[in-house]
């Protein structure tokens, strides 16, 4: 039995459902909203590569080290982006959250906070994770701020850690949250979402 079983999570008009080939067209449209593949510091596929991107995610799910979700507008069914559990380590009950990107039109809205709240809640409260981690490019300052807003703590920087799409080598900033920190982080995120809804 896989540590992360297929599940659909929903809240505040957002639905996270297991990423499937049926999301190809919607995901390509989401990436086209803002031409996100042109960003040097993300892993967004070019439109013609969307199917291969989904197939790679499904292969990683099969192998047990990544579980990708499509992030969908619950009312319209429009695909807004994608996010994943990855580097899944059942033995120590640890997952990381990443491979996250959204169409430009929903960036800086409640969508990311809601998706992260759902994933963190599922990781800590259902899967019983001891730790949830995040990693991001050292130049992706917006992502670092977003991760810090979730209540995650900076663990450090892995220097010369991974290749970027342009062939340069990136340093990776690592973050984590322990299970004991989750109740306070959850309360803060709910507070932020309530304020945003007003």
C-alpha positions in Angstrom: 0.0 0.0 0.0 1.3 3.4 -0.9 2.0 5.9 1.8 0.1 8.6 -0.1 -3.2 7.1 -1.4 -5.3 8.8 -4.1 -7.4 11.4 -2.5 -9.4 14.5 -3.5 -9.2 17.5 -1.1 -11.4 20.6 -1.3 -12.0 23.8 0.5 -12.9 27.5 -0.3 -13.8 26.7 -3.9 -10.5 24.9 -4.6 -10.3 21.2 -5.4 -7.1 19.1 -5.4 -7.5 15.9 -7.4 -5.0 13.4 -8.5 -3.2 14.6 -11.7 -4.2 12.6 -14.7 -3.8 12.8 -18.5 -7.3 14.2 -18.7 -5.9 17.4 -17.2 -3.4 17.9 -20.1 -5.4 20.6 -22.0 -6.3 22.5 -18.8 -2.7 22.4 -17.5 -1.3 23.7 -20.8 -3.8 26.6 -20.7 -2.8 27.4 -17.1 0.9 27.5 -18.1 0.0 29.7 -21.0 -1.6 32.2 -18.6 1.5 34.2 -18.0 3.8 32.1 -20.2 5.2 30.6 -17.1 7.6 28.3 -18.8 9.7 31.4 -19.6 10.5 31.8 -15.9 14.1 30.6 -15.3 13.4 29.5 -11.8 10.4 27.1 -12.2 9.7 23.7 -13.6 6.6 24.7 -15.7 6.4 22.8 -18.9 6.0 24.4 -22.3 2.5 23.8 -23.8 3.7 21.0 -26.2 5.5 19.3 -23.2 2.5 19.1 -20.9 1.6 15.5 -21.7 5.2 14.4 -21.0 5.2 16.4 -17.8 2.0 14.6 -16.6 3.4 11.2 -17.7 6.6 11.8 -15.7 4.5 12.7 -12.6 2.4 9.5 -13.0 5.6 7.4 -13.3 6.9 9.1 -10.1 3.6 8.2 -8.4 4.0 4.6 -9.5 7.5 4.6 -8.1 6.2 6.0 -4.8 8.2 9.2 -4.6 5.8 11.8 -5.9 2.0 12.3 -5.8 0.9 15.1 -8.1 -2.4 17.0 -7.9 -4.3 19.2 -10.3 -5.5 22.3 -8.6 -9.0 23.0 -9.9 -11.7 25.7 -9.5 -14.4 23.6 -7.9 -17.3 25.6 -9.4 -16.0 25.7 -13.0 -13.7 22.8 -13.3 -11.0 25.1 -14.7 -7.4 23.8 -14.0 -5.5 26.5 -12.1 -2.2 24.7 -11.8 -0.6 21.8 -10.0 1.2 20.9 -6.8 2.7 17.7 -5.4 3.9 15.7 -2.5 7.4 14.6 -3.4 10.5 13.0 -1.8 8.0 10.8 0.1 9.9 8.9 2.8 7.3 6.6 4.6 9.9 5.2 7.0 10.3 8.6 8.7 6.8 9.8 7.8 8.1 12.8 5.8 6.9 14.4 2.6 7.9 17.5 0.8 5.4 19.8 -1.0 6.6 21.2 -4.3 6.4 21.1 -8.1 3.8 23.9 -7.5 2.7 26.5 -10.0 -0.4 28.3 -10.9 -1.7 30.4 -13.8 -0.8 34.0 -13.5 -4.4 35.1 -13.0 -4.7 33.3 -9.6 -1.2 34.1 -8.2 -1.4 36.2 -5.1 -4.9 35.1 -4.3 -6.2 32.6 -1.7 -5.6 29.7 -4.1 -2.0 28.8 -3.0 -2.7 29.3 0.7 -5.8 27.1 0.5 -4.0 24.4 -1.4 -1.1 24.4 1.0 -3.5 24.3 4.0 -5.3 21.2 2.5 -2.0 19.4 1.8 -0.4 20.2 5.1 -3.6 19.2 6.9 -3.7 15.9 5.0 0.0 15.3 5.6 0.0 15.9 9.4 -3.6 14.9 10.3 -4.3 12.0 8.0 -0.9 10.6 7.0 0.6 11.3 10.4 3.7 12.9 9.0 6.4 14.0 11.5 7.8 16.6 9.1 6.7 18.4 5.9 9.5 20.0 3.8 9.8 22.5 1.0 12.6 23.4 -1.4 13.0 26.3 -3.8 15.6 28.0 -6.0 17.8 30.5 -4.1 16.7 33.1 -6.6 13.0 32.4 -6.3 12.4 35.0 -3.6 8.6 35.0 -4.1 8.5 31.3 -3.4 10.7 31.7 -0.3 8.4 34.4 1.1 5.3 32.2 0.4 6.9 29.2 2.2 7.9 31.3 5.2 4.3 32.7 5.3 3.1 29.1 5.8 5.1 29.0 9.0 8.0 26.8 7.7 11.4 27.2 9.1 14.5 27.6 7.0 16.8 24.6 7.3 19.6 25.8 5.2 20.9 26.0 1.6 22.2 23.1 -0.5 24.8 24.6 -2.7 25.3 23.5 -6.3 22.3 21.2 -5.9 20.3 21.1 -9.1 20.2 22.1 -12.8 17.9 24.9 -14.0 16.2 24.7 -17.4 18.8 27.1 -18.8 21.7 24.8 -17.8 22.9 26.8 -14.8 23.4 25.1 -11.5 21.2 26.3 -8.6 21.5 26.5 -4.9 18.4 25.1 -3.2 16.9 26.6 -0.1 15.4 24.0 2.2 12.5 24.5 4.6 10.5 22.3 7.0 7.8 22.2 9.5 7.5 19.7 12.4 4.2 18.1 13.4 4.3 20.1 16.7 4.4 23.4 14.8 1.4 22.5 12.7 -1.4 23.6 15.0 0.0 27.2 15.3 0.7 27.4 11.6 -2.8 26.1 10.8 -4.4 28.8 13.1 -2.4 31.5 11.3 -3.2 30.3 7.8 -6.9 30.1 8.7 -6.7 33.6 10.1 -5.1 34.9 6.9 -7.7 33.2 4.7 -10.6 34.7 6.8 -9.1 38.2 6.5 -8.7 37.6 2.7 -12.4 36.6 2.4 -13.6 39.9 4.0 
